[in-house]
Amino acid sequence: MLCDICHKNQASIHVTEIISGEVKELHICDVCAQNKGMIKNNKSFGLPDFLAGLTDFGITPKDTERLDDFDLRCPKCGLSFEDFKRVGRLGCGDCYDAFKDGLAPLLRKIHGSSQHAGNIPKKTKINNKIDETINNIGDLEEQLKTAIKNEEFEDAARLRDVIRGQKKKI
């Protein structure tokens, strides 16, 4: 496949961008990638380089005017937005708040949204299930006491077995 920029060399870098369900692919040769700053000294780029390159990728003139005013520095680590664009890494957790106006368009480009919509870590899911099971056991034990008090022994036996099963799960 030929490079989408020079239309001469064989493409070796393939970038896929998905915005609002629309897929755009860009195929670039090593020479054009180096000219665009995507690779340095014939080395492939890492995630920080990729993010730094995305900060200007597809930005409209209106966005550029807005970002030119974006001259802030992080109050905690002193990193400027220009430094972030050059390096592709934030200095600390406070940078997210300090640069939120500049990071929001970048996050929308990468994820399609600036709001986190990911999965809950497995460990948290397991802890939540254990908490639910413990709460459920407490409710079942209350029902068991009521059944015994009302001399509903068949229901009490069924509840006892359910409680034992729930405790084994934990």
MDAnalysis code that builds the backbone (N, CA, C; Angstrom):
import MDAnalysis as mda
import numpy as np

u = mda.Universe.empty(510, n_residues=170, atom_resindex=np.repeat(np.arange(170), 3), trajectory=True)
u.add_TopologyAttr("name", ["N", "CA", "C"] * 170)
u.add_TopologyAttr("resid", np.arange(1, 171))
u.add_TopologyAttr("resname", ["MET", "LEU", "CYS", "ASP", "ILE", "CYS", "HIS", "LYS", "ASN", "GLN", "ALA", "SER", "ILE", "HIS", "VAL", "THR", "GLU", "ILE", "ILE", "SER", "GLY", "GLU", "VAL", "LYS", "GLU", "LEU", "HIS", "ILE", "CYS", "ASP", "VAL", "CYS", "ALA", "GLN", "ASN", "LYS", "GLY", "MET", "ILE", "LYS", "ASN", "ASN", "LYS", "SER", "PHE", "GLY", "LEU", "PRO", "ASP", "PHE", "LEU", "ALA", "GLY", "LEU", "THR", "ASP", "PHE", "GLY", "ILE", "THR", "PRO", "LYS", "ASP", "THR", "GLU", "ARG", "LEU", "ASP", "ASP", "PHE", "ASP", "LEU", "ARG", "CYS", "PRO", "LYS", "CYS", "GLY", "LEU", "SER", "PHE", "GLU", "ASP", "PHE", "LYS", "ARG", "VAL", "GLY", "ARG", "LEU", "GLY", "CYS", "GLY", "ASP", "CYS", "TYR", "ASP", "ALA", "PHE", "LYS", "ASP", "GLY", "LEU", "ALA", "PRO", "LEU", "LEU", "ARG", "LYS", "ILE", "HIS", "GLY", "SER", "SER", "GLN", "HIS", "ALA", "GLY", "ASN", "ILE", "PRO", "LYS", "LYS", "THR", "LYS", "ILE", "ASN", "ASN", "LYS", "ILE", "ASP", "GLU", "THR", "ILE", "ASN", "ASN", "ILE", "GLY", "ASP", "LEU", "GLU", "GLU", "GLN", "LEU", "LYS", "THR", "ALA", "ILE", "LYS", "ASN", "GLU", "GLU", "PHE", "GLU", "ASP", "ALA", "ALA", "ARG", "LEU", "ARG", "ASP", "VAL", "ILE", "ARG", "GLY", "GLN", "LYS", "LYS", "LYS", "ILE"])
u.atoms.positions = np.array([
    [0.852, -1.176, 0.000],
    [0.000, 0.000, 0.000],
    [0.897, 1.239, 0.000],
    [0.565, 2.195, -0.853],
    [1.368, 3.406, -0.963],
    [1.014, 4.413, 0.123],
    [1.959, 5.260, 0.443],
    [1.801, 6.315, 1.444],
    [0.697, 7.275, 1.000],
    [-0.186, 7.641, 1.933],
    [-1.276, 8.575, 1.631],
    [-0.788, 10.010, 1.467],
    [0.438, 10.300, 1.873],
    [0.960, 11.675, 1.783],
    [1.748, 11.872, 0.494],
    [2.785, 11.040, 0.277],
    [3.646, 11.236, -0.903],
    [3.204, 10.401, -2.107],
    [2.444, 9.369, -1.883],
    [1.963, 8.469, -2.936],
    [3.099, 7.822, -3.731],
    [4.292, 7.692, -3.098],
    [5.441, 7.109, -3.785],
    [5.958, 5.877, -3.056],
    [6.198, 6.024, -1.766],
    [6.825, 4.963, -0.975],
    [5.776, 4.024, -0.380],
    [6.248, 2.850, 0.011],
    [5.392, 1.858, 0.657],
    [5.070, 2.323, 2.087],
    [3.808, 2.294, 2.470],
    [3.391, 2.708, 3.813],
    [3.828, 1.662, 4.836],
    [4.379, 2.134, 5.949],
    [4.807, 1.227, 7.012],
    [4.125, 1.546, 8.341],
    [3.469, 2.699, 8.413],
    [2.752, 3.104, 9.627],
    [1.288, 3.282, 9.246],
    [0.428, 2.677, 10.040],
    [-0.998, 2.719, 9.754],
    [-1.724, 3.264, 10.981],
    [-2.415, 4.383, 10.798],
    [-3.129, 5.027, 11.897],
    [-4.620, 4.948, 11.596],
    [-5.405, 4.489, 12.556],
    [-6.851, 4.432, 12.410],
    [-7.468, 5.365, 13.429],
    [-8.348, 6.238, 12.968],
    [-9.031, 7.194, 13.835],
    [-10.525, 6.937, 13.709],
    [-11.210, 6.794, 14.834],
    [-12.650, 6.572, 14.830],
    [-13.290, 7.721, 15.589],
    [-14.076, 8.530, 14.876],
    [-14.756, 9.664, 15.493],
    [-16.231, 9.542, 15.166],
    [-17.048, 9.476, 16.210],
    [-18.500, 9.358, 16.069],
    [-18.869, 8.211, 15.134],
    [-18.176, 7.095, 15.269],
    [-18.470, 5.917, 14.468],
    [-17.898, 5.956, 13.066],
    [-17.285, 7.067, 12.653],
    [-16.693, 7.181, 11.326],
    [-15.215, 6.808, 11.401],
    [-14.813, 5.830, 10.598],
    [-13.444, 5.324, 10.614],
    [-12.635, 6.021, 9.524],
    [-11.491, 6.585, 9.923],
    [-10.557, 7.193, 8.975],
    [-9.220, 6.493, 9.149],
    [-8.641, 6.057, 8.037],
    [-7.347, 5.384, 8.085],
    [-6.318, 6.232, 7.361],
    [-5.112, 6.262, 7.904],
    [-4.006, 6.987, 7.302],
    [-2.820, 6.039, 7.229],
    [-2.272, 5.885, 6.032],
    [-1.138, 4.992, 5.806],
    [0.044, 5.860, 5.399],
    [1.141, 5.768, 6.151],
    [2.267, 6.684, 5.981],
    [3.565, 5.903, 5.830],
    [4.439, 6.375, 4.947],
    [5.759, 5.761, 4.792],
    [6.701, 6.317, 5.867],
    [7.857, 5.679, 6.023],
    [8.834, 6.105, 7.035],
    [9.312, 7.532, 6.804],
    [9.529, 7.903, 5.530],
    [10.047, 9.240, 5.211],
    [9.043, 10.309, 5.634],
    [7.778, 10.134, 5.242],
    [6.747, 11.118, 5.596],
    [6.500, 11.137, 7.097],
    [6.569, 9.957, 7.741],
    [6.384, 9.889, 9.196],
    [7.499, 10.656, 9.894],
    [8.720, 10.540, 9.375],
    [9.837, 11.263, 9.978],
    [9.661, 12.773, 9.747],
    [9.209, 13.161, 8.560],
    [8.965, 14.580, 8.269],
    [7.868, 15.160, 9.149],
    [6.873, 14.331, 9.491],
    [5.764, 14.770, 10.349],
    [6.122, 14.676, 11.830],
    [7.315, 14.146, 12.135],
    [7.734, 14.031, 13.530],
    [7.168, 12.818, 14.229],
    [6.613, 11.856, 13.467],
    [6.040, 10.664, 14.080],
    [7.116, 9.666, 14.484],
    [8.249, 9.686, 13.789],
    [9.382, 8.866, 14.192],
    [10.614, 9.752, 14.206],
    [11.520, 9.448, 15.104],
    [12.725, 10.246, 15.272],
    [13.937, 9.350, 15.113],
    [14.894, 9.789, 14.326],
    [16.154, 9.050, 14.121],
    [15.911, 7.605, 13.721],
    [14.946, 7.402, 12.834],
    [14.583, 6.071, 12.321],
    [14.128, 5.111, 13.419],
    [13.692, 5.632, 14.542],
    [13.139, 4.805, 15.608],
    [11.632, 4.978, 15.590],
    [10.900, 3.910, 15.868],
    [9.455, 4.045, 15.922],
    [9.069, 4.846, 17.158],
    [7.922, 5.413, 17.129],
    [7.497, 6.278, 18.221],
    [6.750, 5.478, 19.269],
    [6.802, 5.977, 20.499],
    [6.084, 5.346, 21.590],
    [4.780, 6.083, 21.858],
    [4.086, 5.658, 22.875],
    [2.807, 6.274, 23.218],
    [2.944, 7.762, 23.522],
    [3.951, 8.211, 24.269],
    [4.074, 9.654, 24.504],
    [4.233, 10.448, 23.213],
    [5.024, 9.916, 22.280],
    [5.195, 10.595, 20.995],
    [3.886, 10.623, 20.224],
    [3.164, 9.525, 20.293],
    [1.879, 9.441, 19.607],
    [0.903, 10.470, 20.165],
    [0.807, 10.560, 21.496],
    [-0.097, 11.522, 22.123],
    [0.314, 12.955, 21.801],
    [1.617, 13.203, 21.819],
    [2.091, 14.544, 21.491],
    [1.714, 14.899, 20.061],
    [1.808, 13.943, 19.148],
    [1.431, 14.189, 17.762],
    [-0.050, 14.420, 17.601],
    [-0.855, 13.772, 18.421],
    [-2.307, 13.928, 18.327],
    [-2.796, 15.281, 18.818],
    [-2.007, 15.975, 19.629],
    [-2.484, 17.246, 20.165],
    [-2.752, 18.255, 19.064],
    [-2.095, 18.129, 17.914],
    [-2.335, 19.034, 16.790],
    [-3.054, 18.352, 15.633],
    [-3.248, 17.048, 15.683],
    [-3.821, 16.293, 14.569],
    [-5.295, 16.627, 14.395],
    [-5.644, 17.217, 13.274],
    [-7.044, 17.513, 12.968],
    [-7.617, 18.690, 13.715],
    [-6.785, 19.555, 14.308],
    [-7.289, 20.713, 15.029],
    [-7.650, 21.811, 14.034],
    [-8.817, 22.391, 14.200],
    [-9.270, 23.453, 13.310],
    [-8.628, 24.772, 13.722],
    [-8.638, 25.785, 12.828],
    [-8.090, 27.096, 13.204],
    [-8.767, 27.676, 14.441],
    [-10.073, 27.433, 14.589],
    [-10.791, 27.924, 15.772],
    [-10.210, 27.303, 17.041],
    [-9.935, 25.977, 16.981],
    [-9.327, 25.301, 18.126],
    [-7.946, 25.864, 18.417],
    [-7.178, 26.165, 17.365],
    [-5.826, 26.690, 17.532],
    [-5.848, 28.021, 18.263],
    [-6.810, 28.888, 17.898],
    [-6.927, 30.178, 18.583],
    [-7.196, 29.961, 20.066],
    [-8.070, 29.007, 20.358],
    [-8.418, 28.727, 21.755],
    [-7.219, 28.157, 22.493],
    [-6.454, 27.280, 21.843],
    [-5.313, 26.652, 22.504],
    [-4.125, 27.603, 22.631],
    [-4.058, 28.617, 21.765],
    [-2.986, 29.596, 21.890],
    [-3.109, 30.363, 23.200],
    [-4.345, 30.543, 23.672],
    [-4.561, 31.215, 24.949],
    [-4.216, 30.287, 26.114],
    [-4.021, 29.039, 25.804],
    [-3.805, 28.016, 26.812],
    [-2.341, 28.030, 27.227],
    [-1.989, 29.029, 28.047],
    [-0.594, 29.270, 28.411],
    [-0.332, 28.887, 29.867],
    [-1.168, 28.021, 30.404],
    [-1.076, 27.680, 31.818],
    [0.052, 26.705, 32.115],
    [0.419, 26.700, 33.361],
    [1.355, 25.711, 33.892],
    [0.647, 24.986, 35.032],
    [0.998, 23.738, 35.205],
    [0.447, 22.974, 36.320],
    [0.953, 23.589, 37.620],
    [0.062, 23.898, 38.565],
    [0.507, 24.521, 39.813],
    [1.373, 23.593, 40.680],
    [1.244, 22.293, 40.481],
    [2.000, 21.370, 41.325],
    [3.389, 21.062, 40.760],
    [3.452, 20.686, 39.465],
    [4.744, 20.260, 38.911],
    [5.374, 21.291, 37.970],
    [4.613, 22.312, 37.553],
    [5.160, 23.365, 36.705],
    [5.194, 23.051, 35.221],
    [4.684, 21.900, 34.806],
    [4.659, 21.538, 33.398],
    [3.719, 22.460, 32.637],
    [4.144, 22.935, 31.457],
    [3.270, 23.758, 30.625],
    [2.586, 22.865, 29.596],
    [1.488, 23.370, 29.016],
    [0.786, 22.605, 27.992],
    [1.685, 22.397, 26.774],
    [2.485, 23.393, 26.451],
    [3.428, 23.265, 25.333],
    [4.436, 22.144, 25.606],
    [4.886, 22.035, 26.867],
    [5.796, 20.941, 27.235],
    [5.096, 19.596, 27.052],
    [3.836, 19.522, 27.458],
    [3.069, 18.281, 27.291],
    [2.966, 17.919, 25.807],
    [2.677, 18.917, 24.960],
    [2.569, 18.662, 23.528],
    [3.897, 18.161, 22.957],
    [4.989, 18.679, 23.460],
    [6.309, 18.284, 22.962],
    [6.693, 16.897, 23.465],
    [6.448, 16.623, 24.747],
    [6.893, 15.380, 25.379],
    [5.846, 14.275, 25.274],
    [4.566, 14.636, 25.358],
    [3.506, 13.640, 25.292],
    [3.190, 12.981, 26.614],
    [3.715, 13.551, 27.715],
    [3.461, 12.997, 29.050],
    [3.076, 14.116, 29.990],
    [2.130, 13.826, 30.863],
    [1.774, 14.783, 31.910],
    [2.742, 14.605, 33.070],
    [2.940, 15.679, 33.832],
    [3.904, 15.632, 34.926],
    [3.360, 15.018, 36.201],
    [2.059, 15.232, 36.461],
    [1.466, 14.712, 37.700],
    [-0.048, 14.627, 37.534],
    [-0.717, 14.160, 38.555],
    [-2.169, 14.027, 38.509],
    [-2.896, 15.361, 38.426],
    [-2.297, 16.421, 38.961],
    [-2.929, 17.740, 38.910],
    [-2.926, 18.324, 37.506],
    [-2.074, 17.811, 36.620],
    [-2.027, 18.293, 35.229],
    [-3.373, 18.077, 34.528],
    [-4.088, 17.011, 34.898],
    [-5.387, 16.749, 34.275],
    [-6.347, 17.916, 34.518],
    [-6.348, 18.429, 35.746],
    [-7.213, 19.569, 36.055],
    [-6.684, 20.852, 35.430],
    [-5.377, 21.059, 35.493],
    [-4.785, 22.292, 34.975],
    [-4.966, 22.410, 33.465],
    [-4.919, 21.286, 32.735],
    [-4.973, 21.303, 31.277],
    [-6.275, 20.745, 30.720],
    [-7.329, 20.688, 31.529],
    [-8.547, 20.004, 31.080],
    [-9.110, 20.586, 29.788],
    [-8.997, 21.893, 29.561],
    [-9.513, 22.476, 28.316],
    [-8.729, 21.997, 27.104],
    [-7.452, 21.776, 27.258],
    [-6.628, 21.295, 26.152],
    [-6.664, 19.785, 25.999],
    [-6.904, 19.061, 27.105],
    [-6.923, 17.606, 27.053],
    [-8.254, 17.056, 26.558],
    [-9.352, 17.782, 26.790],
    [-10.680, 17.288, 26.402],
    [-10.752, 16.963, 24.910],
    [-10.288, 17.857, 23.999],
    [-10.344, 17.494, 22.576],
    [-9.476, 16.275, 22.252],
    [-8.335, 16.164, 22.916],
    [-7.445, 15.026, 22.703],
    [-8.119, 13.728, 23.144],
    [-8.748, 13.733, 24.311],
    [-9.439, 12.543, 24.801],
    [-10.591, 12.153, 23.879],
    [-11.315, 13.166, 23.364],
    [-12.405, 12.868, 22.428],
    [-11.855, 12.233, 21.156],
    [-10.686, 12.672, 20.698],
    [-10.084, 12.085, 19.496],
    [-9.682, 10.637, 19.732],
    [-9.122, 10.373, 20.890],
    [-8.616, 9.033, 21.181],
    [-9.751, 8.069, 21.522],
    [-10.661, 8.488, 22.414],
    [-11.685, 7.593, 22.948],
    [-13.073, 7.825, 22.380],
    [-13.261, 8.946, 21.667],
    [-14.592, 9.265, 21.175],
    [-15.429, 9.968, 22.218],
    [-14.888, 10.168, 23.406],
    [-15.589, 10.838, 24.495],
    [-14.557, 11.346, 25.489],
    [-14.920, 12.386, 26.226],
    [-14.006, 12.855, 27.267],
    [-14.422, 12.331, 28.633],
    [-15.465, 11.500, 28.678],
    [-15.928, 10.872, 29.913],
    [-15.473, 9.413, 29.935],
    [-15.015, 8.949, 31.088],
    [-14.588, 7.561, 31.213],
    [-15.805, 6.650, 31.154],
    [-15.721, 5.638, 30.292],
    [-16.821, 4.687, 30.172],
    [-16.274, 3.265, 30.149],
    [-15.199, 3.042, 30.857],
    [-14.539, 1.742, 30.836],
    [-15.159, 0.753, 31.798],
    [-14.503, -0.368, 31.937],
    [-14.967, -1.429, 32.817],
    [-14.453, -1.227, 34.230],
    [-15.132, -1.852, 35.149],
    [-14.686, -1.868, 36.535],
    [-13.617, -2.950, 36.652],
    [-12.505, -2.692, 37.348],
    [-11.485, -3.736, 37.511],
    [-12.077, -4.990, 38.144],
    [-11.560, -6.163, 37.741],
    [-12.088, -7.438, 38.233],
    [-12.098, -7.503, 39.751],
    [-11.026, -6.990, 40.380],
    [-10.925, -7.039, 41.833],
    [-12.103, -6.291, 42.479],
    [-12.447, -5.134, 41.899],
    [-13.562, -4.350, 42.427],
    [-14.880, -5.082, 42.206],
    [-15.039, -5.707, 41.029],
    [-16.257, -6.469, 40.749],
    [-16.434, -7.582, 41.768],
    [-15.323, -8.284, 42.069],
    [-15.389, -9.387, 43.038],
    [-15.772, -8.854, 44.412],
    [-15.154, -7.746, 44.831],
    [-15.477, -7.170, 46.142],
    [-16.935, -6.731, 46.197],
    [-17.453, -6.157, 45.102],
    [-18.852, -5.740, 45.068],
    [-19.778, -6.943, 45.175],
    [-19.433, -8.060, 44.505],
    [-20.263, -9.266, 44.580],
    [-20.249, -9.843, 45.993],
    [-19.086, -9.808, 46.636],
    [-19.000, -10.312, 48.011],
    [-19.871, -9.456, 48.932],
    [-19.787, -8.124, 48.770],
    [-20.608, -7.232, 49.591],
    [-22.094, -7.500, 49.368],
    [-22.487, -7.700, 48.107],
    [-23.895, -8.000, 47.801],
    [-24.329, -9.307, 48.461],
    [-23.450, -10.318, 48.378],
    [-23.772, -11.620, 48.961],
    [-23.911, -11.517, 50.474],
    [-23.029, -10.765, 51.116],
    [-23.100, -10.590, 52.572],
    [-24.395, -9.888, 52.961],
    [-24.747, -8.835, 52.202],
    [-26.017, -8.140, 52.478],
    [-27.197, -9.068, 52.269],
    [-27.118, -9.887, 51.221],
    [-28.193, -10.834, 50.930],
    [-28.331, -11.863, 52.054],
    [-27.191, -12.336, 52.586],
    [-27.218, -13.295, 53.700],
    [-27.886, -12.662, 54.916],
    [-27.569, -11.405, 55.186],
    [-28.204, -10.717, 56.322],
    [-29.712, -10.658, 56.173],
    [-30.180, -10.340, 54.948],
    [-31.624, -10.315, 54.705],
    [-32.241, -11.697, 54.870],
    [-31.558, -12.712, 54.356],
    [-32.072, -14.085, 54.465],
    [-32.125, -14.547, 55.926],
    [-31.125, -14.149, 56.720],
    [-31.128, -14.530, 58.137],
    [-32.298, -13.891, 58.877],
    [-32.625, -12.650, 58.521],
    [-33.800, -12.000, 59.123],
    [-35.080, -12.754, 58.750],
    [-35.162, -13.163, 57.468],
    [-36.333, -13.932, 57.022],
    [-36.401, -15.282, 57.743],
    [-35.235, -15.881, 57.977],
    [-35.176, -17.158, 58.684],
    [-35.701, -17.015, 60.113],
    [-35.265, -15.949, 60.805],
    [-35.752, -15.711, 62.179],
    [-37.272, -15.534, 62.203],
    [-37.781, -14.799, 61.233],
    [-39.227, -14.570, 61.156],
    [-39.962, -15.883, 60.889],
    [-39.403, -16.708, 59.990],
    [-40.039, -17.993, 59.673],
    [-40.062, -18.904, 60.899],
    [-38.975, -18.940, 61.654],
    [-38.919, -19.766, 62.871],
    [-39.911, -19.241, 63.899],
    [-39.959, -17.916, 64.050],
    [-40.865, -17.297, 65.009],
    [-42.319, -17.623, 64.675],
    [-42.624, -17.652, 63.346],
    [-43.994, -17.946, 62.905],
    [-44.240, -19.440, 62.715],
    [-43.253, -20.250, 63.098],
    [-43.327, -21.705, 63.008],
    [-43.576, -22.184, 61.579],
    [-42.948, -21.491, 60.623],
    [-42.996, -21.897, 59.211],
    [-41.706, -22.661, 58.929],
    [-41.684, -23.927, 59.383],
    [-40.446, -24.688, 59.400],
    [-39.966, -25.102, 58.002],
    [-40.892, -25.308, 57.066],
    [-40.463, -25.653, 55.702],
    [-39.725, -24.466, 55.065],
    [-40.283, -23.264, 55.245],
    [-39.624, -22.062, 54.732],
    [-38.292, -21.836, 55.449],
    [-38.280, -22.109, 56.757],
    [-37.058, -21.927, 57.531],
    [-35.961, -22.869, 57.033],
    [-36.315, -24.100, 56.733],
    [-35.339, -25.077, 56.240],
    [-34.805, -24.642, 54.866],
    [-35.703, -24.171, 54.010],
    [-35.288, -23.705, 52.680],
    [-34.340, -22.506, 52.818],
    [-34.685, -21.548, 53.689],
    [-33.845, -20.369, 53.904],
    [-32.485, -20.755, 54.481],
    [-32.489, -21.739, 55.409],
    [-31.232, -22.216, 55.988],
    [-30.316, -22.763, 54.909],
    [-30.881, -23.549, 53.980],
    [-30.082, -24.126, 52.894],
    [-29.557, -23.039, 51.942],
    [-30.374, -22.041, 51.659],
    [-29.948, -20.944, 50.794],
    [-28.802, -20.174, 51.452],
    [-28.936, -19.923, 52.759],
    [-27.885, -19.198, 53.494],
    [-26.578, -19.982, 53.466],
    [-26.645, -21.299, 53.678],
    [-25.435, -22.135, 53.633],
    [-24.777, -22.046, 52.242],
    [-25.600, -22.087, 51.191],
    [-25.079, -21.999, 49.821],
    [-24.394, -20.661, 49.575],
    [-25.011, -19.577, 50.081],
    [-24.412, -18.243, 49.911],
    [-23.090, -18.122, 50.661],
    [-23.029, -18.683, 51.870],
    [-21.796, -18.644, 52.647],
    [-20.672, -19.426, 51.987],
    [-21.032, -20.525, 51.304],
    [-20.017, -21.301, 50.593],
    [-19.437, -20.508, 49.421],
    [-20.253, -19.679, 48.791],
    [-19.788, -18.850, 47.664],
    [-18.693, -17.889, 48.104],
    [-18.870, -17.357, 49.332],
    [-17.889, -16.390, 49.843],
    [-16.590, -17.097, 50.142],
])
